[in-house]
Amino acid sequence: MKRVLVKSVYDAFDYVMAHYYPAGLEDLSEKKDSYAVISIQDTHTGGFGFAFQENKFCQGVLSLYFDDIEKEVDGAVLFTRRQAEQIIEFVNSHRQAETLLVHCYGGESRSRAVGAFAVKLLGGDNRRLLEGGNANRHVYDTLIGAWQKQM
């Protein structure tokens, strides 16, 4: 992967749609990079009402449902070790994609934590993501713990 993008759900949709083109007019596609998507959806609404799908440009989609919390809260779903393992497996199996697109609702907490972890897993410097916003520490720490357990 050349890059990890962390986006809100709205910006992720715009990114994906920039790859769209009408039949027979592929040269009209604004973007042509291959990508994989980690779609982090809220549980209280049952998701955002749409799901990304694999296509010519999208090489894989991992949709996960958990809420933006850092400890148990009644009525909300905490990020789990199993979800961390799914992310590690997904990133490792989609390294050939040029871009990893990670989104949650706002693009600031859950997706920032997952994006920062993915950059680290891929051997990059993730300080910009960790220091430049409000990464969900529970998500990030759970990912690091699951990764270390695999090593």
CORLIN-V337852 format. One record per residue. N is the residue number from 1. OMEGA is omega in whole degrees, -180 to 180 (* if undefined). Layout:
N:OMEGA
N:OMEGA
This chain:
1:178
2:-175
3:173
4:179
5:176
6:-173
7:167
8:178
9:-180
10:-180
11:176
12:178
13:179
14:179
15:-179
16:-179
17:176
18:176
19:-176
20:172
21:176
22:-179
23:177
24:-177
25:-176
26:-179
27:177
28:179
29:-180
30:-180
31:-178
32:-180
33:173
34:-179
35:172
36:-174
37:165
38:-176
39:-179
40:-173
41:178
42:-179
43:-174
44:177
45:-176
46:-180
47:-176
48:177
49:174
50:179
51:175
52:-178
53:173
54:177
55:-178
56:-177
57:-177
58:-175
59:179
60:179
61:172
62:178
63:180
64:-179
65:172
66:-174
67:-176
68:179
69:180
70:174
71:-179
72:177
73:179
74:177
75:179
76:-177
77:180
78:175
79:-174
80:175
81:179
82:177
83:176
84:179
85:177
86:179
87:179
88:179
89:-179
90:-179
91:-180
92:-178
93:180
94:-179
95:-179
96:177
97:180
98:-174
99:168
100:179
101:180
102:178
103:166
104:-178
105:-175
106:-179
107:-174
108:-172
109:-179
110:-178
111:177
112:178
113:179
114:178
115:178
116:178
117:-179
118:178
119:179
120:179
121:-179
122:176
123:-178
124:179
125:-175
126:-177
127:-179
128:180
129:-178
130:-177
131:-173
132:-177
133:-173
134:-180
135:178
136:-175
137:178
138:180
139:-178
140:-179
141:177
142:177
143:179
144:179
145:179
146:179
147:179
148:179
149:-179
150:-175
151:*
